[in-house]
C-alpha cells in the first residue's frame, strides 16, 4: 500500500497525491495471495540505477506508479522513464501517479534522458509520460524530442514508447508516429464497460483507433497494448477486447493483475490465478498476437528488452 501524500522541502503540510480522491470513502484492501508478493529492493544494481535516475533529476513510472517489479528491473538497469513531469491531468481510478496541474515542461529533459540511456548502456529503453491535456499537442513534440535525443546519444538503443491517448489533440499522434519508435504502446487498460468507472477521462474506441493509425501509417512499427484484470471484468469481455485489438493490428498484448495503490483507489474485485493468466495467454496466441505476456506481475515494460527480441523473431518467423 502506498502513501497518499507527498511532502516537498519547505511545505508546512504534506500535499495529497490525489486530491480528487481525498473525500471518497475508503475501499477495502484484499490480502495479496502468495503469487503476488515480491521482495523489497536491496541489490547493488538497484542502488546504482536509482542514483543515476535521481542524480539527473529524472522521473520514472517505476517509482511513481509503485511498480511491484522495480527491484528486479532496476537491478538490471531497466528503468522506464516518465517524461513531461510527475503530475497527470487525468484522474484514473487505478493509477498511483500524482494528479493535479502540471508544471512547465523541462526543455532539458530530452538531453538528460539521452545521456542517462548512454550511461546505463541500455540496449532497449521504454519512455512513457503523464497525460498532459493542458498542452496543445498533449506532449507529442516532446516525445519526438526525447526519441531524437536518445538516437543521438545512443544510436544502437531501440526505443519503445508508452503514450497517452492524445484525445482531442489533432495531429499529435501523427507527429509521434513519424518519429518512428521501434514499439508504439498505448494501454487500453480495461474492458469498455468499466471505462466510466476506471478510466473516465479516456474513450475506449479512441484508444483503439490510435493504435490502428500506427499500423496504417507505418506497418513496420510494432504496436502493443495492455490490460489489467481483477477489476470486475468477465472472461468474455477480455476475449472481446482481444478481438478488437487484433482488428486494429496490435502485435503484442500484456495482461497483468490490478493492484490497488491505496484505499482511495478502485478496489480489487479479485486476484486472478496464475492458471487463468496462462489460459488468457493461450487464447490470445490463438487469436494471432505475435507475442503475449500474461502473468500476475506482468506490466507494460516488464522484460521489455527481451520481449523486443522475441517480437522481432516472431515477425521474422511469420513472414517466412
PEJOMO-V705654 format. One record per backbone hydrogen bond with DSSP energy under -0.5 kcal/mol. NH is the residue of the N-H (numbers start at 0). CO is the residue of the C=O. E is the energy in kcal/mol with one decimal. If there is no record, write none. Layout:
NH_CO_E, NH_CO_E
This chain:
1_260_-2.7, 5_14_-3.2, 7_5_-0.5, 10_7_-2.1, 14_5_-3.2, 16_3_-2.9, 17_3_-0.6, 18_15_-0.5, 20_17_-2.1, 21_17_-0.7, 21_18_-0.7, 23_20_-1.8, 26_262_-2.9, 29_27_-0.6, 35_32_-1.7, 36_32_-0.8, 46_42_-1.8, 47_43_-2.2, 48_44_-2.3, 49_45_-2.5, 50_46_-2.1, 51_47_-2.0, 52_48_-2.4, 53_49_-2.6, 54_50_-3.0, 55_51_-1.6, 56_53_-1.3, 57_52_-2.5, 60_79_-1.9, 61_79_-0.7, 63_59_-2.1, 64_60_-2.4, 65_62_-1.2, 66_61_-2.1, 69_66_-1.3, 72_68_-2.6, 73_69_-2.6, 74_70_-1.4, 75_71_-0.7, 75_72_-0.9, 76_73_-1.6, 77_72_-2.6, 78_76_-0.8, 80_78_-0.7, 80_125_-1.6, 81_58_-3.2, 82_80_-0.6, 82_127_-2.9, 87_97_-3.2, 88_130_-1.8, 92_197_-1.7, 93_197_-0.6, 94_91_-0.6, 97_85_-0.5, 98_16_-2.7, 99_87_-2.2, 101_99_-0.7, 106_104_-0.8, 108_105_-1.4, 111_107_-2.1, 112_108_-2.5, 113_109_-2.4, 114_110_-2.2, 115_111_-2.1, 116_112_-2.7, 117_113_-1.8, 118_114_-2.8, 119_115_-2.4, 120_116_-0.7, 120_117_-0.7, 121_116_-1.9, 124_157_-2.4, 125_78_-0.6, 126_159_-2.8, 127_80_-3.2, 128_161_-0.7, 129_82_-1.2, 134_131_-1.5, 137_134_-1.1, 139_136_-1.4, 142_138_-1.7, 143_139_-1.8, 144_140_-2.5, 145_141_-2.3, 146_142_-2.5, 147_143_-2.5, 148_144_-2.2, 149_145_-2.3, 150_146_-2.1, 151_147_-1.8, 152_148_-2.2, 153_149_-3.2, 156_153_-2.0, 157_122_-2.7, 159_124_-2.9, 160_182_-2.7, 161_126_-2.9, 162_160_-0.5, 162_184_-2.4, 168_165_-1.7, 171_168_-2.1, 172_168_-0.5, 174_170_-1.7, 175_171_-1.7, 176_172_-2.6, 177_173_-2.1, 178_174_-0.5, 178_175_-1.1, 179_176_-1.8, 181_158_-1.6, 182_158_-1.7, 183_221_-3.2, 184_160_-3.2, 184_182_-0.6, 185_223_-2.0, 187_225_-0.6, 188_225_-2.4, 189_187_-2.4, 193_190_-1.5, 194_191_-1.6, 197_193_-3.1, 198_194_-2.1, 201_198_-1.8, 206_202_-2.2, 207_203_-2.2, 208_204_-2.2, 209_205_-2.0, 210_206_-1.4, 211_207_-1.6, 212_208_-2.3, 213_209_-1.3, 214_210_-1.4, 215_211_-1.9, 216_212_-2.5, 217_213_-2.7, 220_217_-1.9, 221_181_-1.9, 223_183_-1.9, 224_251_-2.2, 226_253_-2.5, 227_188_-3.5, 228_255_-2.3, 237_233_-2.0, 238_234_-2.3, 239_235_-1.8, 240_236_-2.0, 241_237_-2.1, 242_238_-1.9, 243_239_-2.4, 244_240_-2.7, 245_241_-2.4, 246_242_-2.1, 247_243_-1.3, 248_245_-1.4, 249_244_-2.3, 250_222_-1.1, 251_222_-1.9, 252_290_-2.0, 253_224_-2.0, 254_292_-2.7, 255_226_-2.1, 256_295_-2.1, 257_228_-2.9, 260_258_-0.5, 264_261_-1.3, 265_92_-2.6, 268_229_-2.8, 268_266_-0.5, 269_229_-1.0, 271_269_-0.7, 276_272_-1.9, 277_273_-2.2, 278_274_-1.9, 279_275_-2.3, 280_276_-2.1, 281_277_-2.1, 282_278_-2.4, 283_279_-2.7, 284_280_-2.4, 285_281_-1.8, 286_282_-1.2, 287_284_-1.1, 288_283_-1.5, 289_250_-1.4, 290_250_-1.8, 292_252_-2.4, 294_254_-1.4, 297_294_-1.4, 301_298_-1.5, 303_300_-1.7, 306_302_-2.6, 307_303_-1.9, 308_304_-1.3, 309_305_-1.7, 310_306_-2.5, 311_307_-2.3, 312_308_-2.2, 313_309_-2.6, 314_310_-2.5, 315_311_-2.3, 316_312_-2.4, 317_313_-2.4, 318_314_-2.8, 319_315_-1.9
